[in-house]
Structure formats: C-alpha cells, structure tokens
Amino acid sequence: MKFSQQLSLIKTLVPSGDIDTRMDCPFCTGTNTLTIKRNNADLFWYCFHASCSAKGKHVGEMTMKQIYETVVTKEKGKEKEKDFIIPKSFVSVFSTDKCTDYLKKNHCMESYLKGKASIMYDVKQHRAVFIIKEKEKVKGAVGRGLNSEVYPKWFMYGSKSYPFICGDSDTAVLVEDCASACAVSEVYTGVALMGTSLPDSYIPVLKKKFKKVIVALDRDATAKSFDISNQLRYYMDSEVKILEDDLKYFDKQQIERLLQ
C-alpha cells in the first residue's frame, strides 16, 4: 500500500492531540502489532509483524500555539552550564572488587584499560561512574549503582547537555546506557543516550563527530529507535538495528555480527 493510502487510514484510527498507542494492524490484521504516535504535528506508525509493510512518518505543520509552547519550553530548559568539578568521593575503580566486577561483567573493562573511557568509583554513593568529556574538558558524569539498594540505578552528575562518548570510530552507535557504549567501543563508537530519546543538544555533537549513526536501543524501544533515526535523517546517514538484548551483554565478535 502506498504511503498516502497508509497515512489516510492511520489518520482515521487516532483522535487529535498527542498520542502513543498500540493496536491491531488494519493492514496485515496482526494482533496488537501496530504502534502509532503523534507528537505535536508529527505522526509516526510502525507494524512489528515481519511481513507487514506498514510504517512511516508524516511531518505536519504546527499551529501557532504548538510553536509557542515548544519555543517557551526550550527557553525555560536552558541553563547556564557550569564547570563540573570531580568530587573527592570519586576514586579509582580498583578501590573495590564490586566496581571492577561490574565493569568486567558488562564488557567495560577493556575500554577503560585502553583509555577509551574514563571511569571511577563513587565511594559515597556506591556507583561505577562514567566521566563525560568533551575533548579533555569534563562536562559531567553518569553513575551506575552497584547493588539493588542504590536508587536510582543510573544517576546524572552535572550537566545533561553532552553525551557520554566512548570510542574513536566515525560511526556512532546510539545505545541506552554507558556500559553498552563501552562495549560497543570495541567495534564502533558508543554514544549513551541515558534513555530512549535523543536530546536536541546531542544532534550538533553527532553531526560534528560522525559520518553515520546506528540506533541500537533495546527491542522494547523499537518505535523510539525509528523516531530517533527520523530525527537524524536530515543531518546524516542513519539506520536502526533491532536487538534481542542489550549490547553490554555481548563480546566484540557478537557485536560485530549484530551491527553488520
């Protein structure tokens, strides 16, 4: 079915306003396989049935109210960025076996030992801490709790305007967390989103540093992976890889096969 025909039918299935829903697919009759999202004027749909061709994104025109609300929200979110000073509680990863065990288990130790990633241990919060750098300037850090009692599991220190980047390839792989970014660095360059959305402040960084981007989020975030790929299509070559599991659980050879 042509894109225009799909779009016409999709518009009849959902009400006006922002929406994020899952339903039976009218194109292939798949049960609960069709995801539909509308954000402002943009409409996205994707069917997870392997034989179904239903997928697409329609970029519509925003109303003056939507434009105003978008601009105001972005302006309110702008804060004067302060230099991040590494706290005294950040010490060597070798200070505790819990930290080194975590790094080894999640395929981070190689990138740390090769100097691709700056990682420390926060003795105060009991976290493995991934240092975020722009060249040699420290922009912030991301901490991962090392036991179930540490909450939240992932914690942002300092600015959130710059991503954690690990590797030296001109192909970036967008992943959900820092551990996965380190694992990917044995093949490409890992970029941690710390979630399943792409902040606007990351786009200029990706444009400047990379020729190609592979979006490789967890399988349950497939729809958001395509959202991100569509965000980037005007700036660079991008593609989506649908994974069965998180990349930090795979070794170099397995990652090469998954991302080829």
N, C-alpha and C positions, 0 to 999 in steps of 0.2 A: 504494500500500500504506500502511495506517495506521501511525502511529508505533509503537504497541505491537507490531505484527507485525514491523516492521523491527528493533526492539530485541531481540525474542526470537530472531530469526535471527542478528543480529550477535553476541549472547552465545554462540551455539554455534560461531562461527567463530574465536574467540580464547581462549587459555588465561587462567588467572587471573594477577594481577600486572600491573605497569605494562608497557605495550607501545606501540610506534609502528611500524606496518607498512603495506604496500601490497599489494593482491591483486586477483584478478579479481572483478568485481562479480556477485554471485548474483542481483541484481535486474534488471540490464539485459544481463548476460553480457559486459560490457565487459572488455577485456584490461588487467589491472593498473591499473584506474581507481579502485578503492575504497581510501581511506585510513581506517585505524582506529587510534585512540589511546585508551589508558586511563591516567589519572594518578590514583593513589590509588583513589577510588571513582567517579570521573567517567569516562564512556565517550563518545567522540566518533567519528562516522563521516561520511564525505563522498565521494560519487562524482563524478568530474570529467567524466563523459560528459554532454554538453549535454542530452540528452533524458531523463536519469535523475533521479528524484525522491528518491533515497536520500541522506538527510542527517539529522543530528540529534545531540543531546547529552543524555545521561542523567546527572543528578546523583544519585549514590548516597550512602548513609550510610557514613561512615568508621569503621573499627574503632578501639578504644582505642589500639592500637599505632600506627596511622596518625596519629591525632590527636596523640599524644605526640611522634612523630618530627617532625611538621610544626611543632608549637609550639617544640620544642627547636631545630630548625634555624633558625627565625626569630629566636629569642632570641640564639643564637650569632652570627647575622649582624648584630645591632645593634651599632653602634659609635658612640661619642660623636663627633658631627660637629664638625670643626674648621673655622675660617675659612680660606678659600682666598686665599692671597696671590699675586698675579700675579708670576711670576718676571721677573728682569731680562732674560732671554733672549727674552721676548715683546716684539716691536717692531711697527712699522707694516707693514701688508700691502704698502705701496708700497716696502718695502726691497728687494724682489726681484721681477723680472718673473715668476718661476716661480709665486709666490703669486697675483699678480693674474691671470695667465693661467688658473690653475686656477679661480679664482672666476668669471671671465667664461665659461669653457667650461661650467661646471656651474650657470649661472644663479644665482650667489650675489651677484654684484657689486651688483645693483640693491638687494637688501635691506640690504646693507652701507652703500651710499651714502645710502639713505633713513633710516638709523638704526634699522632693524628688528632688525638683528643686529650684535653686537659680534664682530669678527673681527680676529685679529692673526697675526703670523708668528713662529714659534719658530726663531730662528737656530741654536740648539744642536741641535735635532732635525730641522730642515728640514721643518716642518709648517705648514700653514694651521691656525690654532687658533680654534675657535668657543667663545666665552666663555658659560658657563651662568650666567644671572642669575635671581634671584627678586626682582622689582622692581629695585632698584638694588644689591642685595647679590650679590656674586659667589660662586657656590656651587661652581664648578669649571670645567673646560674639556675640550674634545674636540679632539684634534689629528689631522689627516689628512696622512700622508706625501706629499711632493711628487715623489718618484721611487721607482722599484722597489726601491732599496736600503734604503729606510726600512722597518723592521719593528718592530711590526706596522703594517699600513696605517692603522688607526684606534687611537688611544691615549687613555685617560681620565686626566685630571689631577684630583686632588682627589676630592670626594665623588661617589658614583654615585646618590645618593638623589633627585636632582631632574633633570628632563629639560631638554634644550635646546629652547627655545620661540622661534619666530620668526613674528611677525605680530600683528594686533590684531583678528581676527575672532572671533566667539563659536562658530564651527565649527572644530573641530580636525581635522587630517588626520595620522594616525599613520603615520610613514614609518620607514625603517630607519636613515637617517643624517642628519647635519646639513646636508649640501649639498642633499639633497632637501627638507628642512624649509625652507630658504631659498627654493628655487624655488617651493614651494607658497605661500609668504607673499604672493606677488603676487595670490593669489586668496582663500585662507583662511589659517588659522594652522597652520604646520607644527610638529609635535612629533616629535623624533627619539628613537626607542627604543634606538638603537645595537645593533640586533639584531632578533630576530623574536619576542620575548616582552615582556609588559607587567609591569614590576616592581610589586609591591604599593604601594610608596611613591609611584608616579605617579598612582594612582587618586584620592586626595583632591585632588590638583592639578587633574586633569581635571574632577572634579565641581565644584570651586570656580570654574573659569575658563570652562567651555564648556557650551553647551546641547546640542550634537550632536558626535559623533565619527565620522569616516570612517576606516576602517582600509584603508590602501593600501600594503601590502607588495609585494615582488617576486612574480611569478607562482609561483615555486618554493616560496613560503611561504604558499600559499593556505590550507592546513589550519590553520596557525598564525594566520592572519588571522581565521578563524572562531572559533578559540579565544579570541582577544582580544575579539572582538565579544561573545561569550557571557559573558566576564568582566565586561563593562561593561553588560550589558543590565539589570541590577538598579539601575543608577545613572543612566543617561541613554540617550537615543536614539543608536543606533549602527548603522552599516551597513558592508558590505565592498565594495570595488571591486577587481576582478581586473584587473591591469595586464599589458601586454605587455612593458613595460620600466620602468626606474627613472625616477621623476618628474624628477630633476635633469637629464635629457636633453631635457626638453620646455620650450617657452616658455609664456608666460602664456595665450595663446589655446588652445594644445593642452591645457594642464592644465585649463582651464575646460571643454573638451569631454569630457575623460576623467572628470572628477569630477561632472559634472552628473547 
